[in-house]
């Protein structure tokens, strides 16, 4: 019987320690989410002129293909 009580106490201590850790993690997550909601800046790299040109040409090619398919169906 003594073993069962000690085992139960050990489990309760472990349970308490895990709850404390979980509370700490939840606190960190809440702080992170509040920072994002307040408008914390997330920097995004700017595209170079060459990259913007490549994107533009690719989009124009997609539009041309779409127009070609549409004309073929008509």
Long-range contacts (C-beta under 8 A, 24 or more apart in sequence): none
